[in-house]
């Protein structure tokens, strides 16, 4: 409690933990996911340029994963609306 006062009074903080989780989630969705998508497409394009037979399949998988990743916040909100 002395070293981390924000955890000692967590029940009275009024959503401090939720704000931190929301910030981390926002950072993941707004920065890391697009960067990973671009890097995946660039990697698949390099494989295609070198003549790798599986490059087309990898591009499709990266695009599908990117679409699912970008739709994840909407799906989470939709599921929360159903449950609550």
C-alpha positions in Angstrom: 0.0 0.0 0.0 2.9 2.3 0.6 4.6 1.6 -2.7 1.5 1.5 -4.9 -1.2 3.7 -3.4 -3.3 3.4 -6.5 -3.8 -0.3 -5.8 -4.5 0.2 -2.1 -7.5 2.3 -2.8 -8.5 0.5 -6.0 -12.1 0.0 -5.0 -12.5 3.8 -4.5 -10.5 4.9 -7.5 -13.5 5.3 -9.8 -12.3 3.3 -12.7 -8.6 4.0 -12.8 -7.8 0.4 -13.7 -10.5 0.4 -16.4 -9.0 3.6 -17.9 -5.5 1.9 -18.0 -6.9 -1.2 -19.7 -8.8 1.0 -22.2 -5.6 2.9 -22.9 -3.6 -0.3 -23.5 -6.4 -1.7 -25.7 -6.5 1.5 -27.7 -2.8 1.5 -28.2 -2.9 -2.1 -29.4 -5.7 -1.4 -31.8 -4.5 2.0 -33.1 -0.8 1.3 -33.4 0.4 -2.3 -33.1 -2.4 -4.0 -35.1 -1.9 -1.7 -38.2 1.9 -2.0 -38.0 1.7 -5.8 -37.8 -0.7 -5.9 -40.7 1.6 -3.8 -42.9 4.6 -5.8 -41.9 2.7 -9.0 -42.7 1.7 -7.8 -46.1 5.3 -6.6 -46.9 6.7 -9.9 -45.8 4.2 -11.8 -48.0 5.0 -9.4 -50.9 8.8 -10.1 -50.5 8.1 -13.8 -50.5 6.0 -13.4 -53.7 8.8 -11.4 -55.3 11.3 -14.2 -54.5 9.0 -16.8 -56.1 7.7 -18.5 -52.9 4.7 -20.6 -53.8 2.9 -20.0 -50.5 3.1 -16.2 -50.7 -0.4 -15.8 -52.1 -1.9 -17.9 -49.3 0.0 -15.9 -46.7 -1.3 -12.6 -48.1 -4.8 -13.9 -47.8 -4.3 -15.0 -44.2 -2.8 -11.6 -43.3 -5.7 -9.8 -44.9 -8.2 -12.0 -43.1 -6.4 -11.6 -39.8 -6.2 -7.8 -40.2 -10.0 -7.6 -40.9 -10.8 -9.7 -37.9 -8.4 -7.6 -35.8 -9.9 -4.3 -36.9 -13.4 -5.6 -36.3 -12.6 -7.0 -32.8 -13.6 -3.8 -30.9 -16.9 -3.7 -32.6 -17.5 -7.4 -31.9 -16.6 -6.9 -28.2 -19.0 -4.0 -27.9 -21.7 -6.0 -29.6 -21.2 -8.9 -27.3 -21.2 -6.6 -24.2 -24.5 -5.2 -25.5 -26.0 -8.7 -25.7 -24.8 -9.6 -22.2 -25.7 -6.4 -20.5 
